[in-house]
Amino acid sequence: MKPFFTGILALLVSAGALSAQNVLDRPVPINMPVAPERMTLEQMVARADSLHRAYRFRDALELYQLAGETAKATEAQNGLNLMDLCAKPHVVARQRFSRKDFFLYYPLPQHAWHPAPNQLDSSELYPLYYPKGADVIYYSTRDRAGTRSLFVTEDLDSLWRAPRLLGESLLSTGTEVFPMLSPDGQTLYFASDGLFGVGGLDLYMSRWDAESGRWGVPVNMGFPFNSPGDDFLLCDTEDGKYTLFASNRECSRDSVYVYVLERESLQKREAVRDATELSVLAALRAVKDLGRMDAASAMSGAPQENANTRLYARKMDEARKLRDAISRENVQAARDSLLSLLEEVNLEIRLVEQSFLQSGVVAQAEDKEVVGASLSYTFAKNAMGGKIKLRLGTQREESGFRVMPVGRFADDNRLPEGIIYQIVLFTSAGHAGLDELRGVSPVYERLGANLRYTYSTGLYRHYSSALLDLNTVRVLGFPEAHIVAYRDGRPVSVQLARQEE
């Protein structure tokens, strides 16, 4: 699988060089109801949005460029680039759930999801994934700039380490949510709308680099994982057979589809250049094939016998529906008939449970909601966990700059001895004026070997402190801001500085 992800990374690196060809010399996109020159800007953008949702990225790109929609044009160009690396998975199942609790139907441990707000996140938007016994928590919360970013904290026995951001490459001024580790702990999946994507939240993966001790550059997972809509919460089943993720493509705002894909069928990537073919691929229609389905993977903690698992799930679903019907029935004779049927189903459930006990497996609770038992995959609803209580370490306070009505330059550009991190704001061929500082103070000016001036802020002894301030600088109007390091006043690589730190 490594060569495949290396190939994607190479594509992302090359994707920054966009063509500057004048779109006015290009032909009008096909099936255009009105010529672009006769459209208002609003009509042009609306038409481009429609083309983008239909995976007609080239046509959408032309209109976005004509309308001056740079950000949307970049997403359309990203879509074109990602069409070269598409998976064609075997879709086991697709099930629609409420946006409020869809995550409870994933094959994950009971009580692993905890309500928001919680001790790590004051927002009410996203639940926290923290299974019992875990000694590391990856989660999303607002950073100092107010953007939602990925943090991590570890159990140090007596207390949990002060939360810190995962790394500069996983940080954007957009939204990063739903971080999930692979079963082997070497891959982090998450969703973002601030990185290289095709619109809305896209799914990304980052590999752990044991040598450097940090997460690698995130890679867009491409089609059909991603779409012009929101795609999020990807995880693999514990046995590695299936991959699940959620998306609001083809959904109302208050619901999502959860897709189940055969993991083995995701390894091969190929180009899909036709928009219609890509649209069909991204629809991810499930193929009902009971012979290919291992239902034991579908329910966390479920028994391993496929036939018994499917029978148990089906009978649980029947029992739930009968209880619902009994509660609604007002005619006593009809209620008695339904109660008799429920007694028969409950007897069958107990017989299956006895077979589970003989094999040393604990069955699901009888009142656990089951969805899709009549199909090839069973979604079993887990229960939410309670409020979490962690003893957290305190965060180092190293705010390296201030934002004032008018920025100012540092009186002394010399750096202290030892390892020092700074945040580069921008570079310029000539001296910058105070108005270009956007209120940041103090700002350090240095003339580089390339005869360009570099403007930086902050004096940090710890990389984690500089990282906490990075997004604050970016949202002030310095989108290319990044962290640099010095040892005794001389530039060194950030990686080397972190190792020495």
ZIVENMO-V720013 format. One record per pair of residues at least 24 apart in sequence whose ideal C-beta (glycine too) atoms are under 6 Angstrom apart, sorted by the first residue. I is the first residue (numbers start at 1). J is the second residue. Records with the same first field share a line. If there is no record, write none. Layout:
I: J / J
//
This chain:
4: 269
5: 219
8: 85 / 219
9: 219
12: 196
15: 81
18: 77
23: 62 / 65 / 66
26: 62
29: 59 / 62
36: 66
41: 67
45: 69
52: 76 / 228
53: 228
55: 275 / 278 / 279
56: 275
75: 198 / 199
78: 196 / 198
79: 198
82: 222
83: 272 / 273
84: 271
85: 222 / 269
86: 223 / 272
87: 266 / 269
89: 261 / 265 / 266
90: 262 / 265
91: 261 / 284 / 286 / 287
92: 260 / 293 / 377
93: 260 / 286 / 377
94: 257 / 259 / 286
95: 258 / 371 / 372 / 379
96: 255 / 257
97: 258
98: 255
99: 254 / 255 / 256
102: 246 / 256 / 258
104: 381 / 382
105: 379 / 381
106: 244
107: 237 / 298 / 299 / 300
108: 300
109: 300
110: 382 / 383
111: 383 / 385
113: 384
114: 385 / 388
118: 388
119: 388 / 390
126: 177
138: 179
140: 176 / 177
143: 471
144: 468 / 472
145: 471 / 472 / 475
147: 173 / 471
148: 175
149: 176
150: 176 / 179
159: 391 / 393
160: 390 / 392
161: 393
162: 393 / 394 / 395
164: 464
165: 467
166: 215
167: 214 / 215
168: 483
169: 217
170: 218
173: 471 / 474 / 475
178: 232 / 233
180: 235
182: 236
183: 236 / 238
188: 215
189: 234
191: 232
196: 220
198: 226 / 228
199: 228
200: 229 / 230
201: 230 / 231 / 232
202: 226 / 231
203: 231 / 234
212: 495
223: 282
224: 281 / 282 / 284
227: 282
237: 297
239: 297
241: 294 / 297
242: 297
259: 284
260: 377
288: 376
290: 376
293: 376
295: 378
298: 377 / 378
299: 378 / 380
303: 356 / 361
308: 352
311: 352
312: 352
313: 370 / 373 / 378
314: 373
315: 345 / 348 / 349
316: 370
317: 370 / 373
318: 345
319: 345
396: 465
398: 460 / 465
400: 458 / 459 / 460
401: 440 / 457 / 458
402: 441
403: 439
404: 439 / 441
406: 434
407: 434 / 437 / 439 / 440 / 441
408: 441 / 442
409: 443
410: 442 / 444
413: 444
415: 486 / 489
417: 488
419: 487 / 497 / 500 / 501
420: 459 / 486
421: 460 / 463 / 466 / 483 / 485
422: 456 / 458 / 484
423: 457 / 458 / 470 / 473 / 481 / 483
424: 456 / 482 / 484
425: 455 / 478 / 481
426: 455 / 478
427: 452 / 454
428: 453
438: 476 / 477
463: 498
//
